[in-house]
Amino acid sequence: MKDLHVIIVGAGIGGLTSALAFQRAGVAVSVYEQVSELGEVGAGITMGPNATRVLHHLGLEIPLANIGLTPRVRGARHYKTGERLRATPLLTTMLERWGAPYYQVHRADLHGIIANAVLANDPDCIHLGENFQSYTLAESFITAHFASGLAVSGDALVGADGIRSKLRECVFGPEDPFFTGNIAWRGLVPTDNLPNDFVKQRSAVWLGPDHHFVCYTVRNDNLLNYVAVAEKNGWAEEGWMIHSRVSEVLVEFSNWDPLIQVIIKQTMPDQCFKWALFDRDPLCQWTKGRVTLLGDAAHPMLPFMGQGAGMAIEDAIVLARCMRAYDEVPMALKRYEEVRMPRAHKAQLGARAQGQLMHDRDMSRHLVEPDQPRGDVSMFQYDATTAAV
């Protein structure tokens, strides 16, 4: 299709990757974001070959390599002793086996290189401070309405506005996500005061009853990002920027490997946050006419497989390819849904299962790489740049 204009609600990683994919497909695109300053919250993020090959395809191979780090191994440790339970080489095997690297990056750095690429193609593509409210549909176009009074018309409307998606609510009605019973803390730690041999490993995860602790380095090994998860009730506040006391994390993991205590104590005081983990059941439909959903708006992903951003990045390239392949917009969006929904639902439910496995009280189950979902070869093998559309 030619001479199209796509409107995207949300300028996170999924929304901006979608914008870049549309631009590379020759489709005009405008992105509308409610915050007044372009950026990304959070800290570390991991990306498997399924995500990095898409970013390479979109021309980001060099900038991605400049911000990404690859650990030597991915493994699991006993929560009390720190003894390694299993180890899977990553530094050499990922590129050799899957044809694309595995990276650890700072989320803001990843967001920045995608945004820079989008703006290099069109400096006027991204519009900030615009809070999406509703849409109206005509026979041959759709109009998005914003709180400022702005109304923008285009051929298609894409919701990439996260787990609390306003566009999703407009299309399918209100439905609150549910609390999973898990609370997560995240922190950033300067690596200067950590054991050098540990920093060189770049990645570690401790598994134990009702808890787990994941950490990995970012920004040229100068910072260690950690995520500590515990099954807890009594607090269920959602949000990425809720400050927490470092002492609270120390108490929660007080009987764990002493190295974890060392890491937590080095957390920068203004870089300790906590949030309750919410989830949604898979939708049976993402698309309605000229509207569709992408990323967490379509399939919110618990963080236990490290595939939240990866699934959104896959969505983005498949959506752009479908828009280029089909003559009618509703047909293109429906085909995108048909291609992506089985894959995304498998990952969504797999992340739930992975979280339960990580908190298993039977430590012997952690001695081998699980068959599902992290050991599922199709997770990394999948190529969204060539998937049949």
C-alpha positions as a Markdown table, in Angstrom:
| # | Residue | x | y | z |
|---|---|---|---|---|
| 1 | Met | 0.0 | 0.0 | 0.0 |
| 2 | Lys | 1.2 | 3.5 | -0.8 |
| 3 | Asp | 0.4 | 7.0 | 0.6 |
| 4 | Leu | -0.6 | 5.8 | 4.0 |
| 5 | His | -0.5 | 7.6 | 7.3 |
| 6 | Val | -0.4 | 5.6 | 10.5 |
| 7 | Ile | -1.0 | 7.1 | 13.9 |
| 8 | Ile | 0.8 | 5.5 | 16.9 |
| 9 | Val | -0.2 | 6.2 | 20.5 |
| 10 | Gly | 2.8 | 5.7 | 22.8 |
| 11 | Ala | 6.5 | 6.5 | 22.3 |
| 12 | Gly | 8.0 | 3.6 | 24.3 |
| 13 | Ile | 10.3 | 1.0 | 22.8 |
| 14 | Gly | 7.4 | -0.8 | 21.0 |
| 15 | Gly | 5.8 | 2.4 | 19.7 |
| 16 | Leu | 9.1 | 3.8 | 18.4 |
| 17 | Thr | 10.3 | 0.6 | 16.9 |
| 18 | Ser | 7.0 | 0.4 | 15.1 |
| 19 | Ala | 7.5 | 3.9 | 13.8 |
| 20 | Leu | 10.9 | 3.1 | 12.5 |
| 21 | Ala | 9.6 | -0.1 | 10.9 |
| 22 | Phe | 6.9 | 1.9 | 9.1 |
| 23 | Gln | 9.4 | 4.5 | 7.9 |
| 24 | Arg | 11.6 | 1.8 | 6.5 |
| 25 | Ala | 8.5 | 0.3 | 4.7 |
| 26 | Gly | 7.8 | 3.7 | 3.2 |
| 27 | Val | 4.7 | 4.4 | 5.3 |
| 28 | Ala | 4.2 | 7.8 | 6.8 |
| 29 | Val | 3.8 | 7.7 | 10.6 |
| 30 | Ser | 3.1 | 10.1 | 13.5 |
| 31 | Val | 3.7 | 9.2 | 17.2 |
| 32 | Tyr | 1.8 | 10.8 | 20.0 |
| 33 | Glu | 3.1 | 10.5 | 23.6 |
| 34 | Gln | 1.5 | 11.9 | 26.8 |
| 35 | Val | 4.7 | 12.8 | 28.6 |
| 36 | Ser | 6.3 | 16.1 | 27.9 |
| 37 | Glu | 9.9 | 14.9 | 27.6 |
| 38 | Leu | 11.0 | 12.0 | 25.4 |
| 39 | Gly | 12.7 | 9.3 | 27.4 |
| 40 | Glu | 12.3 | 5.9 | 29.1 |
| 41 | Val | 12.1 | 4.9 | 32.7 |
| 42 | Gly | 13.6 | 1.8 | 34.2 |
| 43 | Ala | 17.1 | 0.6 | 34.1 |
| 44 | Gly | 18.4 | -2.6 | 32.6 |
| 45 | Ile | 16.8 | -4.7 | 29.9 |
| 46 | Thr | 17.9 | -8.0 | 28.2 |
| 47 | Met | 17.3 | -8.7 | 24.6 |
| 48 | Gly | 17.6 | -12.1 | 22.9 |
| 49 | Pro | 18.5 | -12.8 | 19.3 |
| 50 | Asn | 14.8 | -12.7 | 18.3 |
| 51 | Ala | 14.8 | -9.0 | 19.2 |
| 52 | Thr | 18.3 | -8.0 | 18.1 |
| 53 | Arg | 17.9 | -9.4 | 14.6 |
| 54 | Val | 14.9 | -7.1 | 14.1 |
| 55 | Leu | 16.9 | -4.1 | 15.3 |
| 56 | His | 19.7 | -5.1 | 13.0 |
| 57 | His | 17.2 | -5.4 | 10.1 |
| 58 | Leu | 16.1 | -1.8 | 10.9 |
| 59 | Gly | 19.7 | -0.5 | 10.6 |
| 60 | Leu | 20.6 | -0.3 | 14.3 |
| 61 | Glu | 23.3 | -3.0 | 14.4 |
| 62 | Ile | 26.2 | -0.6 | 15.1 |
| 63 | Pro | 24.5 | 1.7 | 17.7 |
| 64 | Leu | 23.1 | -1.4 | 19.4 |
| 65 | Ala | 26.5 | -3.0 | 19.6 |
| 66 | Asn | 27.8 | 0.3 | 21.1 |
| 67 | Ile | 25.4 | 0.1 | 24.0 |
| 68 | Gly | 25.1 | -3.6 | 24.5 |
| 69 | Leu | 27.0 | -6.1 | 26.6 |
| 70 | Thr | 26.9 | -9.9 | 26.3 |
| 71 | Pro | 27.6 | -12.0 | 29.4 |
| 72 | Arg | 29.8 | -15.1 | 29.3 |
| 73 | Val | 27.2 | -17.4 | 30.6 |
| 74 | Arg | 23.6 | -17.4 | 31.7 |
| 75 | Gly | 23.2 | -19.5 | 34.9 |
| 76 | Ala | 21.4 | -20.0 | 38.1 |
| 77 | Arg | 22.8 | -20.0 | 41.7 |
| 78 | His | 21.5 | -21.4 | 45.0 |
| 79 | Tyr | 19.9 | -18.7 | 47.0 |
| 80 | Lys | 21.8 | -19.4 | 50.2 |
| 81 | Thr | 25.2 | -20.8 | 49.2 |
| 82 | Gly | 25.6 | -19.0 | 45.9 |
| 83 | Glu | 26.6 | -22.4 | 44.4 |
| 84 | Arg | 26.1 | -22.4 | 40.6 |
| 85 | Leu | 23.3 | -24.8 | 39.7 |
| 86 | Arg | 23.6 | -24.6 | 36.0 |
| 87 | Ala | 25.3 | -22.5 | 33.3 |
| 88 | Thr | 24.6 | -21.8 | 29.6 |
| 89 | Pro | 27.3 | -20.1 | 27.5 |
| 90 | Leu | 26.1 | -16.9 | 25.9 |
| 91 | Leu | 29.1 | -15.0 | 24.6 |
| 92 | Thr | 29.9 | -17.3 | 21.7 |
| 93 | Thr | 26.9 | -19.5 | 21.3 |
| 94 | Met | 24.2 | -16.9 | 20.7 |
| 95 | Leu | 25.7 | -15.4 | 17.6 |
| 96 | Glu | 26.9 | -18.7 | 16.2 |
| 97 | Arg | 23.6 | -20.6 | 16.9 |
| 98 | Trp | 21.0 | -17.9 | 16.2 |
| 99 | Gly | 22.7 | -15.5 | 13.9 |
| 100 | Ala | 22.2 | -12.5 | 16.2 |
| 101 | Pro | 23.6 | -11.5 | 19.6 |
| 102 | Tyr | 22.2 | -11.5 | 23.1 |
| 103 | Tyr | 22.5 | -8.1 | 24.8 |
| 104 | Gln | 22.2 | -6.4 | 28.2 |
| 105 | Val | 21.5 | -2.7 | 27.8 |
| 106 | His | 20.3 | 0.2 | 29.8 |
| 107 | Arg | 16.7 | 0.8 | 28.8 |
| 108 | Ala | 17.1 | 4.5 | 28.3 |
| 109 | Asp | 20.1 | 3.9 | 25.9 |
| 110 | Leu | 18.0 | 1.5 | 23.8 |
| 111 | His | 15.1 | 3.9 | 23.7 |
| 112 | Gly | 17.5 | 6.7 | 22.7 |
| 113 | Ile | 19.0 | 4.9 | 19.7 |
| 114 | Ile | 15.6 | 4.0 | 18.3 |
| 115 | Ala | 14.2 | 7.5 | 18.9 |
| 116 | Asn | 17.3 | 9.0 | 17.2 |
| 117 | Ala | 16.8 | 6.8 | 14.1 |
| 118 | Val | 13.1 | 7.8 | 13.9 |
| 119 | Leu | 13.8 | 11.5 | 14.2 |
| 120 | Ala | 16.6 | 11.3 | 11.7 |
| 121 | Asn | 14.1 | 10.0 | 9.2 |
| 122 | Asp | 11.4 | 12.6 | 10.2 |
| 123 | Pro | 12.2 | 15.3 | 12.8 |
| 124 | Asp | 8.5 | 16.1 | 13.2 |
| 125 | Cys | 7.4 | 12.5 | 13.7 |
| 126 | Ile | 7.1 | 12.5 | 17.5 |
| 127 | His | 4.6 | 14.7 | 19.3 |
| 128 | Leu | 4.9 | 15.0 | 23.1 |
| 129 | Gly | 2.4 | 16.1 | 25.8 |
| 130 | Glu | -0.5 | 14.6 | 23.9 |
| 131 | Asn | -2.8 | 12.5 | 26.1 |
| 132 | Phe | -5.0 | 10.2 | 23.9 |
| 133 | Gln | -8.7 | 10.2 | 24.8 |
| 134 | Ser | -10.8 | 8.5 | 22.1 |
| 135 | Tyr | -11.2 | 7.9 | 18.4 |
| 136 | Thr | -13.8 | 8.2 | 15.7 |
| 137 | Leu | -14.1 | 6.0 | 12.7 |
| 138 | Ala | -15.1 | 7.1 | 9.2 |
| 139 | Glu | -15.4 | 4.8 | 6.1 |
| 140 | Ser | -12.0 | 5.5 | 4.8 |
| 141 | Phe | -10.0 | 7.0 | 7.7 |
| 142 | Ile | -9.8 | 7.1 | 11.5 |
| 143 | Thr | -9.3 | 10.1 | 13.8 |
| 144 | Ala | -7.6 | 10.1 | 17.1 |
| 145 | His | -8.7 | 12.7 | 19.7 |
| 146 | Phe | -6.4 | 14.1 | 22.4 |
| 147 | Ala | -7.0 | 15.9 | 25.7 |
| 148 | Ser | -5.5 | 19.1 | 24.3 |
| 149 | Gly | -8.2 | 19.3 | 21.7 |
| 150 | Leu | -6.0 | 18.0 | 18.9 |
| 151 | Ala | -7.6 | 15.7 | 16.4 |
| 152 | Val | -5.4 | 13.7 | 14.0 |
| 153 | Ser | -6.7 | 11.6 | 11.1 |
| 154 | Gly | -4.9 | 8.7 | 9.4 |
| 155 | Asp | -5.4 | 5.4 | 7.7 |
| 156 | Ala | -4.7 | 3.3 | 10.8 |
| 157 | Leu | -4.4 | 3.7 | 14.6 |
| 158 | Val | -1.9 | 1.7 | 16.7 |
| 159 | Gly | -2.1 | 1.4 | 20.5 |
| 160 | Ala | 1.4 | 1.0 | 21.9 |
| 161 | Asp | 0.5 | 2.7 | 25.3 |
| 162 | Gly | 1.3 | -0.1 | 27.7 |
| 163 | Ile | -0.5 | -2.3 | 30.1 |
| 164 | Arg | -2.9 | 0.5 | 31.1 |
| 165 | Ser | -3.6 | 1.3 | 27.5 |
| 166 | Lys | -6.3 | 3.9 | 27.0 |
| 167 | Leu | -6.7 | 2.8 | 23.4 |
| 168 | Arg | -7.3 | -0.8 | 24.4 |
| 169 | Glu | -10.0 | 0.4 | 26.8 |
| 170 | Cys | -11.6 | 2.4 | 24.0 |
| 171 | Val | -11.7 | -0.6 | 21.7 |
| 172 | Phe | -12.5 | -3.5 | 24.0 |
| 173 | Gly | -13.9 | -1.8 | 27.1 |
| 174 | Pro | -12.5 | -1.4 | 30.6 |
| 175 | Glu | -10.8 | -4.3 | 32.3 |
| 176 | Asp | -8.4 | -3.9 | 35.2 |
| 177 | Pro | -5.2 | -6.0 | 35.2 |
| 178 | Phe | -4.8 | -8.3 | 38.2 |
| 179 | Phe | -2.1 | -8.3 | 40.9 |
| 180 | Thr | 0.1 | -11.4 | 40.6 |
| 181 | Gly | 1.1 | -11.6 | 44.3 |
| 182 | Asn | 4.7 | -10.6 | 43.3 |
| 183 | Ile | 6.5 | -7.4 | 44.3 |
| 184 | Ala | 9.7 | -6.4 | 42.5 |
| 185 | Trp | 12.5 | -4.0 | 43.5 |
| 186 | Arg | 15.0 | -2.7 | 41.0 |
| 187 | Gly | 18.2 | -0.9 | 41.7 |
| 188 | Leu | 21.4 | 0.4 | 40.1 |
| 189 | Val | 24.7 | -0.2 | 41.7 |
| 190 | Pro | 28.1 | 1.2 | 40.7 |
| 191 | Thr | 30.4 | -1.7 | 40.1 |
| 192 | Asp | 33.5 | 0.0 | 41.5 |
| 193 | Asn | 33.0 | -1.5 | 45.0 |
| 194 | Leu | 31.9 | -5.0 | 43.8 |
| 195 | Pro | 34.2 | -8.0 | 43.5 |
| 196 | Asn | 35.9 | -7.7 | 40.1 |
| 197 | Asp | 35.6 | -11.4 | 39.2 |
| 198 | Phe | 31.9 | -11.2 | 39.8 |
| 199 | Val | 31.5 | -8.1 | 37.6 |
| 200 | Lys | 33.4 | -9.8 | 34.8 |
| 201 | Gln | 30.7 | -12.5 | 34.7 |
| 202 | Arg | 28.2 | -9.7 | 33.8 |
| 203 | Ser | 25.1 | -11.7 | 34.8 |
| 204 | Ala | 23.8 | -13.8 | 37.6 |
| 205 | Val | 20.4 | -15.1 | 39.0 |
| 206 | Trp | 19.8 | -16.6 | 42.4 |
| 207 | Leu | 16.7 | -18.8 | 42.7 |
| 208 | Gly | 14.9 | -19.7 | 46.0 |
| 209 | Pro | 11.6 | -20.3 | 47.7 |
| 210 | Asp | 9.1 | -17.5 | 46.8 |
| 211 | His | 11.9 | -15.2 | 45.7 |
| 212 | His | 14.5 | -14.6 | 43.0 |
| 213 | Phe | 17.3 | -12.1 | 42.5 |
| 214 | Val | 18.6 | -11.2 | 39.0 |
| 215 | Cys | 21.4 | -8.8 | 38.2 |
| 216 | Tyr | 23.5 | -7.9 | 35.2 |
| 217 | Thr | 25.9 | -5.1 | 34.1 |
| 218 | Val | 25.1 | -2.3 | 31.7 |
| 219 | Arg | 26.9 | 0.8 | 30.4 |
| 220 | Asn | 30.3 | -0.7 | 29.7 |
| 221 | Asp | 30.2 | -2.7 | 33.0 |
| 222 | Asn | 30.1 | 0.5 | 35.1 |
| 223 | Leu | 26.6 | -0.2 | 36.5 |
| 224 | Leu | 25.0 | -3.3 | 37.8 |
| 225 | Asn | 21.2 | -3.5 | 37.4 |
| 226 | Tyr | 19.3 | -5.8 | 39.7 |
| 227 | Val | 15.7 | -6.9 | 40.0 |
| 228 | Ala | 14.6 | -8.6 | 43.2 |
| 229 | Val | 11.2 | -10.3 | 43.3 |
| 230 | Ala | 9.3 | -11.7 | 46.2 |
| 231 | Glu | 5.9 | -13.2 | 46.7 |
| 232 | Lys | 4.1 | -10.8 | 49.1 |
| 233 | Asn | 0.7 | -9.5 | 49.9 |
| 234 | Gly | -0.5 | -6.3 | 51.5 |
| 235 | Trp | 1.0 | -3.9 | 49.0 |
| 236 | Ala | 0.0 | -3.7 | 45.4 |
| 237 | Glu | 0.9 | -0.3 | 44.0 |
| 238 | Glu | 1.7 | -0.1 | 40.3 |
| 239 | Gly | 4.3 | 2.2 | 38.8 |
| 240 | Trp | 7.9 | 2.2 | 37.7 |
| 241 | Met | 9.0 | 5.2 | 39.7 |
| 242 | Ile | 7.9 | 4.4 | 43.3 |
| 243 | His | 10.9 | 4.9 | 45.6 |
| 244 | Ser | 11.9 | 2.3 | 48.1 |
| 245 | Arg | 14.4 | 2.2 | 50.9 |
| 246 | Val | 17.5 | 0.1 | 50.4 |
| 247 | Ser | 17.0 | -1.3 | 53.9 |
| 248 | Glu | 13.6 | -2.8 | 52.8 |
| 249 | Val | 15.4 | -4.9 | 50.1 |
| 250 | Leu | 18.1 | -6.0 | 52.5 |
| 251 | Val | 15.5 | -7.3 | 55.0 |
| 252 | Glu | 13.6 | -9.2 | 52.3 |
| 253 | Phe | 16.8 | -11.0 | 51.2 |
| 254 | Ser | 18.5 | -11.1 | 54.6 |
| 255 | Asn | 19.0 | -14.9 | 54.7 |
| 256 | Trp | 20.3 | -15.2 | 51.2 |
| 257 | Asp | 23.9 | -15.5 | 49.7 |
| 258 | Pro | 26.0 | -12.8 | 51.4 |
| 259 | Leu | 27.1 | -11.5 | 48.0 |
| 260 | Ile | 23.5 | -10.4 | 47.4 |
| 261 | Gln | 23.7 | -8.3 | 50.6 |
| 262 | Val | 26.9 | -6.7 | 49.3 |
| 263 | Ile | 25.2 | -5.8 | 46.0 |
| 264 | Ile | 22.1 | -4.3 | 47.7 |
| 265 | Lys | 24.1 | -2.3 | 50.2 |
| 266 | Gln | 25.9 | -0.5 | 47.2 |
| 267 | Thr | 22.6 | 0.6 | 45.7 |
| 268 | Met | 22.5 | 4.3 | 44.9 |
| 269 | Pro | 20.0 | 5.8 | 47.3 |
| 270 | Asp | 18.0 | 7.5 | 44.6 |
| 271 | Gln | 18.0 | 4.4 | 42.4 |
| 272 | Cys | 16.0 | 2.0 | 44.4 |
| 273 | Phe | 12.4 | 1.5 | 43.3 |
| 274 | Lys | 9.7 | -1.1 | 43.8 |
| 275 | Trp | 6.5 | -2.0 | 42.0 |
| 276 | Ala | 3.8 | -4.6 | 42.2 |
| 277 | Leu | 3.6 | -7.0 | 39.2 |
| 278 | Phe | 0.3 | -6.9 | 37.4 |
| 279 | Asp | -0.8 | -9.1 | 34.6 |
| 280 | Arg | -3.7 | -9.6 | 32.1 |
| 281 | Asp | -5.2 | -12.8 | 30.6 |
| 282 | Pro | -4.5 | -13.1 | 26.8 |
| 283 | Leu | -7.0 | -11.2 | 24.6 |
| 284 | Cys | -8.8 | -13.1 | 21.9 |
| 285 | Gln | -8.7 | -10.1 | 19.6 |
| 286 | Trp | -6.3 | -7.2 | 19.1 |
| 287 | Thr | -7.7 | -5.6 | 16.0 |
| 288 | Lys | -11.0 | -3.9 | 15.2 |
| 289 | Gly | -11.3 | -2.3 | 11.7 |
| 290 | Arg | -8.5 | 0.3 | 11.4 |
| 291 | Val | -7.3 | 0.0 | 15.1 |
| 292 | Thr | -4.9 | -2.5 | 16.5 |
| 293 | Leu | -2.7 | -3.0 | 19.6 |
| 294 | Leu | 1.0 | -3.7 | 20.0 |
| 295 | Gly | 3.4 | -4.7 | 22.8 |
| 296 | Asp | 2.1 | -4.5 | 26.4 |
| 297 | Ala | -1.2 | -2.9 | 25.2 |
| 298 | Ala | -1.9 | -6.2 | 23.5 |
| 299 | His | -0.1 | -8.8 | 25.6 |
| 300 | Pro | 1.4 | -7.5 | 28.9 |
| 301 | Met | 4.4 | -9.7 | 29.7 |
| 302 | Leu | 5.7 | -10.5 | 33.2 |
| 303 | Pro | 9.5 | -10.0 | 33.4 |
| 304 | Phe | 10.4 | -13.6 | 34.1 |
| 305 | Met | 11.5 | -14.4 | 30.6 |
| 306 | Gly | 13.1 | -11.1 | 29.6 |
| 307 | Gln | 10.8 | -10.9 | 26.5 |
| 308 | Gly | 8.6 | -7.9 | 27.1 |
| 309 | Ala | 10.5 | -5.6 | 24.8 |
| 310 | Gly | 11.4 | -8.4 | 22.5 |
| 311 | Met | 7.7 | -9.3 | 21.8 |
| 312 | Ala | 6.9 | -5.6 | 21.1 |
| 313 | Ile | 9.9 | -5.3 | 18.8 |
| 314 | Glu | 8.7 | -8.4 | 16.9 |
| 315 | Asp | 5.2 | -7.0 | 16.7 |
| 316 | Ala | 6.5 | -3.8 | 15.2 |
| 317 | Ile | 8.3 | -5.3 | 12.2 |
| 318 | Val | 5.5 | -7.8 | 11.5 |
| 319 | Leu | 2.9 | -5.0 | 11.6 |
| 320 | Ala | 4.9 | -2.9 | 9.1 |
| 321 | Arg | 5.4 | -5.8 | 6.8 |
| 322 | Cys | 1.6 | -6.6 | 6.8 |
| 323 | Met | 0.8 | -3.0 | 6.0 |
| 324 | Arg | 3.1 | -3.1 | 3.1 |
| 325 | Ala | 1.8 | -6.5 | 1.9 |
| 326 | Tyr | -2.0 | -5.9 | 1.8 |
| 327 | Asp | -4.1 | -3.5 | -0.2 |
| 328 | Glu | -6.7 | -2.9 | 2.5 |
| 329 | Val | -5.8 | -1.5 | 6.0 |
| 330 | Pro | -8.3 | -3.7 | 7.9 |
| 331 | Met | -7.0 | -6.8 | 6.1 |
| 332 | Ala | -3.4 | -5.9 | 6.9 |
| 333 | Leu | -4.2 | -5.3 | 10.6 |
| 334 | Lys | -6.1 | -8.5 | 10.9 |
| 335 | Arg | -3.3 | -10.5 | 9.3 |
| 336 | Tyr | -0.9 | -8.9 | 11.7 |
| 337 | Glu | -3.0 | -10.2 | 14.5 |
| 338 | Glu | -3.2 | -13.7 | 13.0 |
| 339 | Val | 0.5 | -13.9 | 12.7 |
| 340 | Arg | 1.5 | -12.5 | 16.0 |
| 341 | Met | -1.2 | -13.7 | 18.5 |
| 342 | Pro | -0.1 | -17.3 | 18.8 |
| 343 | Arg | 3.5 | -16.3 | 19.4 |
| 344 | Ala | 2.8 | -13.5 | 21.8 |
| 345 | His | 0.3 | -15.6 | 23.8 |
| 346 | Lys | 2.8 | -18.4 | 24.1 |
| 347 | Ala | 5.4 | -16.0 | 25.5 |
| 348 | Gln | 2.9 | -14.3 | 27.8 |
| 349 | Leu | 1.8 | -17.6 | 29.4 |
| 350 | Gly | 5.3 | -18.9 | 29.3 |
| 351 | Ala | 6.5 | -15.9 | 31.4 |
| 352 | Arg | 3.9 | -16.8 | 34.1 |
| 353 | Ala | 5.1 | -20.4 | 34.1 |
| 354 | Gln | 8.7 | -19.3 | 34.3 |
| 355 | Gly | 8.0 | -17.2 | 37.4 |
| 356 | Gln | 6.5 | -20.1 | 39.2 |
| 357 | Leu | 9.5 | -22.3 | 38.3 |
| 358 | Met | 12.0 | -19.6 | 39.5 |
| 359 | His | 10.3 | -19.7 | 43.0 |
| 360 | Asp | 10.0 | -23.5 | 43.2 |
| 361 | Arg | 11.0 | -24.8 | 46.6 |
| 362 | Asp | 12.4 | -28.0 | 45.1 |
| 363 | Met | 15.9 | -26.7 | 44.3 |
| 364 | Ser | 16.7 | -29.9 | 42.3 |
| 365 | Arg | 14.4 | -28.6 | 39.5 |
| 366 | His | 16.9 | -25.8 | 38.9 |
| 367 | Leu | 19.8 | -28.1 | 38.1 |
| 368 | Val | 18.9 | -28.3 | 34.4 |
| 369 | Glu | 17.8 | -25.8 | 31.9 |
| 370 | Pro | 14.0 | -26.1 | 31.8 |
| 371 | Asp | 12.4 | -27.3 | 28.6 |
| 372 | Gln | 9.7 | -24.6 | 28.8 |
| 373 | Pro | 9.7 | -21.7 | 28.3 |
| 374 | Arg | 13.3 | -20.4 | 28.6 |
| 375 | Gly | 14.8 | -23.5 | 26.9 |
| 376 | Asp | 12.3 | -23.4 | 24.0 |
| 377 | Val | 14.5 | -22.9 | 20.9 |
| 378 | Ser | 11.7 | -21.2 | 19.1 |
| 379 | Met | 12.0 | -18.2 | 21.4 |
| 380 | Phe | 15.3 | -17.2 | 20.0 |
| 381 | Gln | 14.9 | -19.0 | 16.6 |
| 382 | Tyr | 11.9 | -17.0 | 15.5 |
| 383 | Asp | 12.6 | -14.4 | 12.8 |
| 384 | Ala | 10.0 | -11.7 | 12.7 |
| 385 | Thr | 11.7 | -10.2 | 9.6 |
| 386 | Thr | 10.8 | -13.2 | 7.5 |
| 387 | Ala | 7.8 | -14.6 | 9.2 |
| 388 | Ala | 5.0 | -15.4 | 6.7 |
| 389 | Val | 2.6 | -12.5 | 6.3 |
